[in-house]
């Protein structure tokens, strides 16, 4: 059997159909290789030897002692049996107890006078110390004398007591010790594991070979074995993933694209001349990186990430104008209709007469900026499609509707994707396929992400970072409002909102849920789902339903905000109604907007200065940061109040405290990720596919990921097809099997 197929053998063959079925259904393990890569979560030590006189209560101990007596007793009117064995080691006495069917084996193996080694947890019963159902190893007497050979006994004792017991991630019907037995059955096959690390790299970094690492991670003799194995296996994961990403980047550089260079005296120059402010140093630097990419004959693949409110949209718009100047079209893809409309409104406002191509009053070199969303009327939609195919429209802003087959472009030169994590790689590719040649691609994230996460989740993109806020942005003060402990704090929060409105400003109130008939429609689970998706707190489960927009708005109008102009905005409203509400709010005709997270991204109303987030503990850290970014966008300082019913000592309160304590999005994204499971970091929670990272922690193992990326780039540059590394190709194929292919940048 060749090396590849040895580990591809179905588990059914080695373990039998019943065990294999449970492993497949509950743990996602199908082959021998899968099981070998199902690593122990931790290791227990049986503990060093303890004398019977010094036994600590409630702790796991290992003792060596002689059996003084052994007897089977009945209880429950003869229906139940238990075996009681008394041990002695000269310093004290200890009772062992076994119940039920498990008592006959120890009764036979541990007669009075025999010695053994016993491990278990010490408890007290009838004022006597005891071990219930301990693990034990009889110590055999020397062959001829009938006495126990002390040397043999001592080495057996040390081997047993010092043993590290692997504890595996288990599931119902398959406890850790059953997994241990299953691993024992396939462990001899570890020698057949193909090693993905090129020999030079492995030796240069002093790693143990893969078969040895697998052996050591499953059956370590010492703690050093575990360290060796972990170091090696983490590297494998980081390296194979980075090779996959490096190959994708390499393949992208081989694609042809039309170079789009700036045109002197074009739209961009006219636009820049009319800007009422100068670009920040950061915006200039990032723009230079983007323009350099656009000027090459290979498609740009760049991630633009930055602080909330750092002016990413302006940077993207200038790139779009450059492409239009060069004769191409630019598309901006937004995750929601509200956001697409918002972008369309703010871009046409920023461009003024430059966006009125073909219209009276339009500038001479103006282009047309069209909006395309799923809910548009037929006539408007038909006109937009026509403008795109004829090239009349240089720019289009839309939602997923842009990806549909019917949409044709005259010459698509640039795709800007806002909020990458809501778009999968398929959507990106579908839009890219609409160009005559692959268009350039710019991806913007709404909240910053730590460097190594960017390297892992968006590893096929080059990264630009905007970390300066534009001049004139005001600081935002954030406070946690403990509504349950201190109701007067909440009353004061509403007073603050009234004060802001009194100064001529506006406010947002954000709730996790819409309310009304939503729960009936979703059934009972809908409510839970909404809360589980938004709230990272486990405490959600047993609480009241999350506060809802419709109910909160009603209470505010009747109570603390009576007399103010209060309106609601949520995802179930008709698109035209949503747009109308946003327009009224932007025009200052609404004082307080009570909304769901539809306002989370890209909504820009500089006059809004206050935000009250109800049930703030139900939102993730990055989401709170993103929401808070909607205020403080003008000259007046912003205020964000995080309302919660969570007790002070809870993790949810600690999370809110972290958000209130800093405005640094990179710091918050780190906190957010440290509190989530690794799979979520890599976007796996949504798709339900097991993450391919079993050992690697994206945040902790920053240095490994950075080093693995460097090595991967070198390997791919020297040998793009990996012809000289068949084992690495095999590992890549396993990572990129159909399900996990998406994992790479589903994000």
KEVO-232841 format. One line per field, with one value per residue (C-alpha): z, x, y; residue number from 1. Coordinates in Angstrom, 3 decimals. Last residue first. Layout:
z c(Z/...)
x c(X/...)
y c(Y/...)
vexmi c(NUM/...)
This chain:
z c(5.787/2.861/2.056/2.498/3.916/0.496/-0.523/2.732/1.525/-1.825/-0.564/-0.261/2.946/1.728/-1.662/0.099/2.190/-0.994/-2.727/0.281/0.003/-3.723/-3.082/-6.192/-8.515/-6.120/-9.140/-8.174/-7.491/-6.469/-5.847/-4.132/-1.680/-0.920/-0.325/1.942/4.004/4.579/5.390/7.834/9.650/10.004/11.069/13.636/15.066/15.553/17.318/20.101/17.864/15.147/17.489/15.642/16.898/15.136/12.270/9.326/10.690/10.751/8.227/9.862/7.287/9.672/12.438/10.009/9.500/10.403/13.679/14.329/14.170/16.689/19.311/20.411/23.377/22.019/18.772/20.370/22.479/19.318/17.419/20.291/20.131/16.372/16.758/19.147/20.696/24.149/27.623/26.688/24.476/27.203/29.790/27.457/27.343/31.130/31.448/29.189/31.203/34.287/37.545/37.254/36.667/33.153/32.638/29.976/28.357/26.433/26.104/23.228/23.179/20.337/20.458/18.081/14.894/12.854/12.692/16.465/16.070/13.567/14.718/17.865/15.696/14.376/17.828/19.084/16.152/16.787/20.422/19.615/20.418/23.027/25.884/24.483/25.586/24.428/22.596/23.192/20.593/20.740/18.316/15.086/13.105/11.015/9.531/7.754/7.629/6.415/8.578/11.590/10.665/9.760/13.289/14.494/14.751/16.916/15.200/17.423/16.341/12.838/10.308/10.421/6.674/7.354/9.493/6.778/4.126/6.316/6.873/3.126/2.286/4.729/3.311/-0.242/0.797/2.406/6.140/7.480/7.935/10.533/10.970/13.526/14.045/17.043/16.741/20.366/22.445/24.744/24.982/28.557/28.317/25.649/22.748/24.540/25.318/21.696/20.326/22.752/21.662/17.925/18.154/20.293/23.542/23.642/24.958/28.710/29.747/29.810/26.787/26.750/29.455/26.815/25.695/22.079/21.355/17.766/16.362/19.615/20.055/16.618/16.806/20.188/18.938/15.770/17.689/19.190/15.768/13.298/12.301/15.837/16.881/14.247/14.887/16.632/17.570/15.505/17.680/18.951/19.727/18.778/19.847/17.595/18.370/16.796/17.441/17.798/21.299/22.736/20.835/22.746/26.055/25.321/24.687/27.951/29.806/28.304/29.702/33.100/33.352/32.542/35.293/37.702/37.150/38.847/39.283/36.430/34.020/34.314/31.844/30.427/29.165/25.909/25.096/21.363/20.146/17.322/13.695/12.365/10.964/9.415/11.668/11.096/10.957/7.325/6.573/3.187/2.821/-0.120/-0.598/-0.755/3.001/3.742/6.498/7.432/6.862/7.928/11.070/11.528/11.233/13.651/12.086/11.739/11.439/8.299/5.969/2.452/-0.481/-3.637/-6.787/-10.266/-13.088/-14.614/-18.404/-20.441/-16.992/-15.783/-14.410/-11.538/-10.333/-10.185/-8.587/-5.762/-5.269/-5.161/-2.685/-0.152/0.730/4.174/5.640/2.942/4.244/1.142/-2.071/-4.669/-8.169/-10.764/-14.573/-15.881/-19.582/-21.109/-18.259/-18.293/-15.486/-16.508/-14.867/-11.371/-9.529/-9.388/-7.557/-4.666/-3.688/-5.708/-6.657/-10.310/-11.828/-15.360/-16.488/-20.220/-20.838/-23.119/-20.945/-17.702/-18.817/-20.171/-16.880/-14.988/-17.410/-17.012/-13.204/-13.123/-15.348/-13.444/-9.974/-7.685/-4.941/-5.878/-5.978/-8.731/-8.256/-11.092/-11.200/-14.625/-15.687/-15.897/-18.250/-19.218/-15.805/-15.476/-15.371/-17.742/-17.601/-19.732/-16.894/-13.629/-11.212/-11.857/-11.019/-7.325/-6.719/-2.919/-3.145/-5.751/-3.496/-0.326/-1.934/-3.696/-0.545/1.527/-1.070/-1.096/2.726/3.097/0.387/2.301/1.790/-0.583/-3.935/-5.541/-9.299/-11.454/-15.220/-17.523/-19.836/-17.874/-16.287/-15.078/-13.459/-11.735/-10.515/-8.887/-7.100/-5.809/-4.592/-2.707/-0.841/-0.023/1.227/3.488/5.343/8.782/10.182/11.744/11.779/8.769/6.308/2.615/1.332/-2.099/-5.043/-8.056/-11.372/-13.497/-16.178/-13.622/-13.156/-10.793/-8.331/-8.202/-7.781/-4.771/-3.015/-3.682/-2.339/0.870/1.436/0.632/2.905/5.729/5.398/5.656/2.541/2.386/2.984/1.023/-1.954/-5.237/-6.756/-5.881/-7.951/-10.986/-10.771/-10.388/-13.267/-15.715/-16.052/-16.078/-16.509/-13.787/-15.027/-15.447/-16.569/-18.193/-16.551/-17.336/-14.762/-13.655/-10.505/-9.492/-9.728/-7.383/-4.861/-4.974/-4.612/-1.618/-0.058/-0.394/0.816/3.816/4.726/4.421/6.524/9.357/9.763/9.516/11.857/14.517/14.154/14.743/17.783/19.199/18.827/20.403/23.297/23.937/23.951/26.425/28.769/28.897/27.556/25.118/23.500/21.156/20.573/20.625/18.061/15.735/16.068/15.354/12.176/11.166/11.491/14.502/13.805/14.002/12.015/9.329/9.401/8.617/6.069/4.229/4.317/2.704/5.217/3.999/5.611/4.271/7.160/6.805/10.205/11.704/10.751/14.104/15.698/14.124/16.882/19.695/18.350/18.710/22.288/23.158/21.488/23.858/26.763/25.674/25.672/22.481/22.885/23.308/22.168/22.903/22.462/23.659/27.102/26.799/29.982/30.819/32.726/35.745/38.034/35.700/34.461/37.914/39.557/36.886/37.415/41.202/40.923/38.636/41.089/44.139/42.690/44.457/46.484/45.281/45.151/41.714/39.122/41.007/42.131/39.608/40.461/39.723/37.712/38.839/37.683/40.641/40.733/43.891/45.917/49.682/52.856/55.753/57.685/56.344/52.807/52.101/48.657/47.011/43.209/41.370/40.766/42.205/41.950/43.102/45.659/46.502/50.109/49.917/46.322/43.704/40.227/40.989/42.952/40.509/37.603/39.462/40.460/37.134/36.846/39.605/42.051/42.955/46.189/47.337/51.009/52.271/55.312/56.729/56.886/56.483/52.915/53.541/51.249/52.079/49.229/49.126/46.267/45.859/45.057/44.447/44.569/47.930/49.837/48.522/49.557/49.076/50.110/48.250/50.320/49.988/52.698/53.363/49.694/49.594/48.488/45.733/45.479/42.678/43.513/41.945/44.453/46.300/49.722/50.111/51.052/53.333/55.490/52.444/50.926/47.663/44.384/41.763/39.873/37.332/35.082/32.844/29.320/27.295/24.140/22.666/18.884/16.174/13.415/13.666/13.496/10.252/8.753/9.527/7.659/8.372/11.391/11.457/15.239/15.736/12.573/11.323/14.728/15.630/12.328/12.702/16.167/14.815/11.507/12.843/14.061/11.457/8.317/9.300/9.755/5.972/4.520/3.455/5.758/3.796/0.492/0.425/1.556/-0.962/0.000)
x c(-13.429/-14.451/-10.809/-9.101/-12.104/-13.715/-11.211/-12.017/-15.110/-13.702/-10.413/-7.926/-6.237/-5.901/-4.643/-2.118/-0.819/-0.374/1.413/3.746/4.533/5.265/7.842/10.059/7.156/5.807/4.103/5.405/8.962/11.423/8.817/6.553/9.287/10.375/6.804/6.164/9.285/8.211/4.633/5.866/7.924/4.912/2.649/5.151/5.683/1.967/1.328/-0.730/-3.260/-3.854/-3.675/-2.261/-3.010/-6.147/-6.240/-8.068/-11.260/-14.142/-16.772/-19.892/-20.042/-20.697/-18.362/-15.509/-14.808/-11.176/-11.562/-14.625/-12.564/-10.101/-12.787/-13.549/-12.300/-8.798/-10.358/-12.337/-9.399/-7.260/-9.974/-10.116/-6.380/-6.566/-9.676/-8.009/-10.807/-10.050/-11.558/-15.248/-14.606/-12.583/-15.289/-17.837/-15.747/-15.358/-19.135/-19.630/-17.071/-19.295/-18.052/-20.118/-23.435/-24.933/-27.993/-26.256/-26.323/-23.226/-23.334/-21.417/-20.779/-19.209/-17.457/-18.742/-16.740/-18.230/-17.924/-18.164/-20.909/-21.230/-17.898/-19.651/-21.403/-18.080/-16.555/-19.635/-19.366/-15.698/-16.451/-19.345/-22.920/-25.268/-23.462/-24.712/-28.233/-29.207/-26.585/-27.098/-25.401/-24.777/-23.232/-25.215/-24.475/-21.777/-24.301/-22.314/-23.641/-20.758/-21.306/-23.435/-26.585/-28.382/-27.348/-30.913/-32.356/-33.953/-33.148/-33.452/-33.867/-35.330/-35.564/-31.794/-31.288/-29.306/-32.189/-34.727/-32.538/-32.057/-35.827/-36.518/-33.926/-35.440/-38.903/-37.649/-35.961/-39.181/-38.705/-37.664/-34.019/-34.606/-34.986/-37.235/-38.175/-38.167/-38.874/-38.600/-41.696/-41.418/-37.817/-37.978/-41.484/-44.151/-41.759/-39.053/-41.369/-42.594/-39.039/-37.973/-40.843/-40.214/-36.433/-36.348/-34.589/-33.105/-35.318/-34.999/-31.924/-31.121/-28.889/-27.395/-24.834/-22.705/-21.759/-20.692/-23.920/-24.830/-25.264/-26.456/-29.069/-30.556/-30.446/-32.129/-34.976/-35.338/-35.371/-38.785/-40.375/-38.881/-42.202/-43.539/-40.308/-40.400/-44.022/-43.196/-39.509/-36.565/-33.773/-30.313/-31.210/-29.375/-30.445/-28.933/-28.737/-29.002/-27.523/-29.135/-27.818/-31.181/-30.778/-27.520/-29.223/-32.142/-29.669/-27.868/-31.199/-31.770/-28.422/-29.264/-32.333/-30.063/-27.642/-30.612/-31.298/-27.987/-27.504/-29.833/-29.072/-25.272/-24.356/-20.852/-19.266/-17.668/-16.348/-15.756/-12.980/-13.811/-12.812/-11.639/-8.392/-8.759/-8.045/-4.719/-4.248/-4.923/-3.345/-2.558/-2.339/-1.482/-4.193/-4.070/-3.581/-6.933/-7.873/-4.364/-2.165/-4.977/-5.318/-1.583/-1.678/-4.526/-7.816/-9.146/-12.868/-14.859/-12.640/-12.063/-11.172/-9.616/-9.571/-8.202/-10.287/-9.586/-9.593/-12.694/-14.187/-17.266/-15.172/-14.093/-17.670/-18.087/-14.645/-15.498/-18.835/-17.176/-14.520/-17.189/-18.641/-19.823/-16.316/-15.130/-16.902/-16.754/-15.581/-14.058/-13.926/-11.804/-11.492/-14.854/-15.040/-18.552/-20.065/-22.792/-25.254/-27.724/-25.643/-26.097/-23.044/-24.205/-27.367/-25.065/-25.267/-24.635/-22.586/-21.794/-19.246/-18.340/-21.960/-22.358/-20.175/-22.823/-23.193/-23.300/-25.773/-28.087/-28.040/-28.879/-31.758/-33.223/-32.985/-34.756/-37.553/-37.914/-38.105/-35.121/-35.270/-32.158/-29.837/-28.058/-27.092/-25.590/-22.810/-22.588/-19.360/-18.443/-15.739/-17.781/-19.355/-23.032/-25.541/-27.889/-27.230/-25.061/-22.545/-23.838/-21.319/-18.694/-21.374/-21.141/-18.471/-18.795/-22.595/-22.617/-20.286/-22.349/-25.670/-24.324/-22.512/-25.709/-27.777/-25.287/-25.207/-28.956/-29.028/-26.571/-23.091/-21.705/-19.942/-18.366/-17.872/-15.416/-15.486/-12.496/-11.259/-8.170/-10.097/-12.668/-9.823/-8.454/-11.949/-12.334/-8.973/-10.063/-13.334/-11.468/-9.315/-12.403/-14.243/-11.316/-11.475/-10.216/-13.759/-13.439/-9.720/-8.196/-8.031/-7.414/-6.800/-5.208/-5.349/-4.229/-4.607/-1.457/-0.488/0.715/-0.521/-3.315/-0.798/1.227/-2.024/-2.962/0.392/0.404/-3.151/-2.041/0.715/-1.520/-4.317/-1.839/-0.385/-3.919/-5.560/-6.106/-9.497/-12.309/-11.812/-12.588/-9.109/-9.054/-12.223/-10.882/-7.591/-9.423/-11.814/-8.967/-6.451/-3.507/-4.659/-3.792/-2.727/-4.938/-2.924/-5.251/-4.953/-3.198/-3.082/0.361/0.329/-2.920/-1.325/1.454/-1.052/-2.930/0.329/1.263/-2.142/-1.764/1.843/0.629/-1.875/0.761/3.207/0.889/-0.474/2.907/4.468/1.869/2.636/6.378/6.169/3.426/5.433/8.577/6.613/4.704/7.934/9.456/6.555/7.788/6.879/4.369/1.851/-0.402/1.774/4.979/3.864/2.540/5.795/7.846/5.872/6.315/10.116/11.412/12.041/15.486/14.631/17.231/16.490/12.823/13.454/16.092/13.880/10.886/8.009/5.028/6.119/4.090/2.712/3.579/5.292/1.993/0.456/1.523/-0.818/-3.978/-5.127/-3.673/-5.688/-8.868/-7.955/-7.306/-10.606/-12.307/-10.468/-11.698/-15.335/-17.202/-20.949/-21.438/-18.328/-14.613/-11.770/-8.980/-7.329/-3.868/-2.540/1.015/2.671/4.729/2.899/2.897/6.478/7.772/5.914/7.003/10.617/10.318/8.538/11.202/13.868/11.897/11.203/7.946/8.303/7.042/10.645/10.860/9.437/9.621/6.126/4.033/2.909/-0.826/-1.663/-4.600/-7.115/-9.379/-13.086/-13.785/-10.708/-11.339/-10.516/-12.709/-15.182/-18.098/-17.006/-14.258/-12.816/-9.398/-9.377/-7.732/-4.514/-3.445/-0.165/-0.233/0.905/-0.550/-0.983/-4.786/-5.902/-5.809/-6.291/-9.378/-11.293/-10.020/-11.651/-14.876/-15.771/-16.583/-20.036/-21.411/-19.348/-15.667/-14.332/-10.784/-10.079/-6.908/-4.676/-1.611/2.173/3.058/1.768/-1.734/-4.668/-8.208/-10.304/-14.090/-16.003/-19.622/-22.772/-26.367/-29.669/-28.980/-31.493/-30.025/-26.514/-24.151/-20.508/-17.535/-14.344/-10.640/-8.019/-4.587/-3.731/-0.239/0.489/1.782/-0.130/-1.011/-3.109/-5.790/-6.988/-10.265/-8.691/-4.905/-3.309/-0.326/-0.481/-1.171/2.159/1.946/3.601/3.788/0.669/-1.329/-0.538/-3.264/-2.660/-4.502/-6.613/-5.168/-4.759/-7.134/-4.490/-3.918/-7.711/-7.960/-5.059/-6.771/-9.796/-13.260/-13.099/-15.799/-16.045/-19.719/-20.872/-17.584/-16.350/-19.753/-19.834/-16.247/-17.036/-19.984/-18.385/-15.216/-12.060/-9.396/-11.491/-14.248/-11.593/-11.438/-7.903/-6.578/-3.564/-2.216/-3.415/-0.811/2.123/1.546/0.000)
y c(34.647/32.478/32.868/29.587/27.790/27.530/24.842/23.124/21.309/20.261/18.913/21.708/20.625/17.021/18.183/20.396/17.483/15.427/18.299/18.593/14.887/15.281/18.029/18.320/19.067/21.713/23.348/26.808/25.526/28.240/30.938/28.402/27.289/30.867/32.075/29.103/29.806/33.403/32.409/29.786/32.437/34.771/31.914/30.612/34.090/34.743/31.482/32.972/34.736/32.162/29.198/26.182/22.677/21.564/24.069/22.534/24.021/21.630/22.633/24.070/26.830/29.694/28.575/28.194/31.860/31.529/33.315/31.226/28.059/29.468/29.731/33.234/35.188/35.668/36.829/39.624/40.778/40.943/42.753/45.212/46.019/46.515/48.680/51.115/53.172/51.778/51.407/51.203/48.170/46.450/47.169/45.614/42.424/42.400/42.748/39.712/37.731/38.207/39.770/42.954/41.245/41.474/43.662/45.745/49.184/50.306/54.110/55.731/59.493/61.454/64.819/67.548/68.269/65.444/61.650/61.261/58.655/55.767/54.280/53.030/50.446/49.108/48.953/47.116/44.700/44.082/43.210/40.880/41.858/40.397/42.142/45.462/44.598/48.126/50.203/53.946/56.131/59.859/62.372/62.159/65.363/63.654/61.175/58.461/54.913/52.761/49.736/48.903/50.823/47.592/46.553/47.060/50.536/53.222/56.546/59.590/63.204/62.736/65.594/66.199/65.610/62.430/61.121/61.972/60.283/57.203/56.953/57.290/54.646/52.200/52.887/52.342/49.082/47.752/47.233/43.820/44.844/47.526/51.283/53.011/56.668/59.063/62.815/63.946/64.833/61.838/60.578/59.199/57.726/57.121/57.678/55.680/52.764/52.536/52.696/49.943/47.693/48.106/47.834/44.689/43.836/40.347/37.542/36.965/35.027/31.316/31.079/34.509/33.687/32.018/35.495/35.938/37.723/38.334/34.864/33.418/36.140/35.830/32.069/31.965/34.133/32.121/28.861/29.511/29.838/32.241/33.716/33.726/35.363/38.089/39.009/42.306/42.478/43.727/42.287/43.224/46.863/50.082/53.588/56.263/59.971/63.413/66.870/70.319/70.986/69.897/66.595/66.027/66.923/64.570/61.716/62.553/62.414/58.957/57.800/59.360/57.123/54.175/55.171/55.531/51.794/50.908/47.149/46.086/48.921/48.639/51.426/50.849/54.066/55.225/58.725/59.215/61.507/63.890/63.610/66.986/65.628/62.167/59.166/57.465/53.687/52.895/49.498/47.985/44.196/41.944/39.334/35.521/35.317/36.890/34.463/33.424/36.422/38.773/36.705/37.015/40.785/41.393/42.515/46.034/46.619/47.278/45.327/46.637/44.342/45.786/43.666/44.451/42.997/39.558/39.960/40.671/41.377/39.504/36.623/38.879/39.143/35.381/35.014/37.380/35.709/32.284/33.495/34.208/37.560/38.588/38.611/41.002/44.087/46.273/44.628/46.961/45.490/47.249/47.165/45.972/46.839/47.075/45.097/42.456/41.639/38.918/36.193/37.622/38.974/42.580/41.477/40.508/44.193/47.313/50.324/50.868/53.235/54.254/54.135/54.794/51.714/50.226/47.098/49.042/51.716/48.997/47.103/50.338/51.112/47.620/47.870/51.209/49.849/46.574/48.148/47.671/45.011/43.059/46.057/48.029/51.675/53.696/56.323/58.024/59.706/63.369/64.734/67.817/68.210/67.337/70.179/68.418/64.690/62.397/61.943/63.354/61.870/64.575/67.163/66.249/63.611/63.581/63.625/60.822/58.820/59.470/58.471/55.400/54.294/54.712/52.876/49.990/50.031/49.815/47.143/44.965/43.444/46.106/45.507/48.546/48.200/50.167/50.573/51.027/53.812/54.890/57.771/55.214/53.228/56.325/57.258/53.827/54.178/57.617/56.071/53.323/55.857/57.938/54.867/53.911/57.241/56.232/56.113/52.654/51.929/50.340/47.549/47.615/44.092/43.990/41.672/43.726/41.935/41.605/44.099/46.624/50.231/49.209/47.774/51.028/52.970/50.815/51.225/55.011/55.249/53.521/56.088/59.055/57.824/57.302/60.821/62.158/63.586/67.340/68.912/70.630/68.283/70.103/69.829/66.117/65.493/67.385/65.462/62.147/62.822/63.463/66.307/63.887/60.301/57.765/54.323/51.289/48.249/45.713/42.321/39.026/36.244/35.020/37.168/35.495/32.051/33.232/34.586/31.269/29.389/31.542/30.821/27.053/27.297/29.334/26.617/23.880/25.917/26.905/23.397/21.694/24.234/23.540/19.823/20.279/22.518/20.326/17.134/18.515/20.082/16.847/14.840/17.327/16.547/12.963/9.517/10.963/8.619/10.620/13.695/11.658/9.100/11.780/13.762/10.617/9.932/13.625/13.775/15.785/19.465/21.104/24.222/23.622/19.895/20.372/23.127/21.097/17.979/19.763/19.668/17.620/14.323/11.377/9.329/5.625/5.457/6.649/3.286/1.792/4.366/2.909/0.511/2.621/5.571/3.500/2.566/6.232/7.158/4.712/6.378/9.807/8.750/7.880/7.577/11.294/13.116/13.309/15.807/13.526/13.276/11.718/10.080/11.063/8.228/9.170/6.759/3.764/3.966/4.829/1.950/-0.518/0.598/0.171/-3.174/-4.573/-3.494/-4.797/-8.252/-9.185/-12.348/-15.747/-16.804/-18.352/-15.971/-12.693/-11.586/-9.590/-6.068/-5.868/-2.708/-0.587/2.026/2.858/2.009/4.061/5.029/5.237/7.105/5.966/8.151/6.103/7.084/9.625/10.351/10.026/10.102/7.233/5.298/1.921/0.003/-3.550/-6.050/-9.470/-10.674/-10.862/-11.634/-8.843/-10.363/-12.465/-9.842/-7.212/-9.147/-9.974/-6.375/-4.726/-6.296/-4.169/-2.155/-1.767/-0.249/0.307/1.075/2.679/1.969/3.700/3.868/0.166/0.094/-1.221/-1.848/-2.944/-4.323/-3.974/-5.579/-4.567/-6.500/-5.447/-7.398/-9.043/-6.974/-3.663/-4.691/-7.630/-7.740/-9.213/-9.346/-8.579/-8.315/-6.833/-6.127/-4.629/-1.071/1.190/4.450/6.859/9.891/12.052/14.621/14.998/14.405/14.292/10.947/11.368/8.208/6.022/7.037/8.970/8.105/10.809/11.686/9.830/12.730/14.027/15.243/17.865/18.235/15.052/15.278/14.105/14.126/10.368/9.952/11.899/9.934/6.614/7.927/9.300/11.617/14.322/14.088/13.324/11.597/10.143/9.023/7.535/5.608/4.376/3.006/0.974/-0.088/-1.743/-0.041/-0.756/-1.306/1.125/3.797/4.239/3.931/7.313/6.945/3.985/5.505/8.220/6.134/3.341/0.000)
vexmi c(747/746/745/744/743/742/741/740/739/738/737/736/735/734/733/732/731/730/729/728/727/726/725/724/723/722/721/720/719/718/717/716/715/714/713/712/711/710/709/708/707/706/705/704/703/702/701/700/699/698/697/696/695/694/693/692/691/690/689/688/687/686/685/684/683/682/681/680/679/678/677/676/675/674/673/672/671/670/669/668/667/666/665/664/663/662/661/660/659/658/657/656/655/654/653/652/651/650/649/648/647/646/645/644/643/642/641/640/639/638/637/636/635/634/633/632/631/630/629/628/627/626/625/624/623/622/621/620/619/618/617/616/615/614/613/612/611/610/609/608/607/606/605/604/603/602/601/600/599/598/597/596/595/594/593/592/591/590/589/588/587/586/585/584/583/582/581/580/579/578/577/576/575/574/573/572/571/570/569/568/567/566/565/564/563/562/561/560/559/558/557/556/555/554/553/552/551/550/549/548/547/546/545/544/543/542/541/540/539/538/537/536/535/534/533/532/531/530/529/528/527/526/525/524/523/522/521/520/519/518/517/516/515/514/513/512/511/510/509/508/507/506/505/504/503/502/501/500/499/498/497/496/495/494/493/492/491/490/489/488/487/486/485/484/483/482/481/480/479/478/477/476/475/474/473/472/471/470/469/468/467/466/465/464/463/462/461/460/459/458/457/456/455/454/453/452/451/450/449/448/447/446/445/444/443/442/441/440/439/438/437/436/435/434/433/432/431/430/429/428/427/426/425/424/423/422/421/420/419/418/417/416/415/414/413/412/411/410/409/408/407/406/405/404/403/402/401/400/399/398/397/396/395/394/393/392/391/390/389/388/387/386/385/384/383/382/381/380/379/378/377/376/375/374/373/372/371/370/369/368/367/366/365/364/363/362/361/360/359/358/357/356/355/354/353/352/351/350/349/348/347/346/345/344/343/342/341/340/339/338/337/336/335/334/333/332/331/330/329/328/327/326/325/324/323/322/321/320/319/318/317/316/315/314/313/312/311/310/309/308/307/306/305/304/303/302/301/300/299/298/297/296/295/294/293/292/291/290/289/288/287/286/285/284/283/282/281/280/279/278/277/276/275/274/273/272/271/270/269/268/267/266/265/264/263/262/261/260/259/258/257/256/255/254/253/252/251/250/249/248/247/246/245/244/243/242/241/240/239/238/237/236/235/234/233/232/231/230/229/228/227/226/225/224/223/222/221/220/219/218/217/216/215/214/213/212/211/210/209/208/207/206/205/204/203/202/201/200/199/198/197/196/195/194/193/192/191/190/189/188/187/186/185/184/183/182/181/180/179/178/177/176/175/174/173/172/171/170/169/168/167/166/165/164/163/162/161/160/159/158/157/156/155/154/153/152/151/150/149/148/147/146/145/144/143/142/141/140/139/138/137/136/135/134/133/132/131/130/129/128/127/126/125/124/123/122/121/120/119/118/117/116/115/114/113/112/111/110/109/108/107/106/105/104/103/102/101/100/99/98/97/96/95/94/93/92/91/90/89/88/87/86/85/84/83/82/81/80/79/78/77/76/75/74/73/72/71/70/69/68/67/66/65/64/63/62/61/60/59/58/57/56/55/54/53/52/51/50/49/48/47/46/45/44/43/42/41/40/39/38/37/36/35/34/33/32/31/30/29/28/27/26/25/24/23/22/21/20/19/18/17/16/15/14/13/12/11/10/9/8/7/6/5/4/3/2/1)
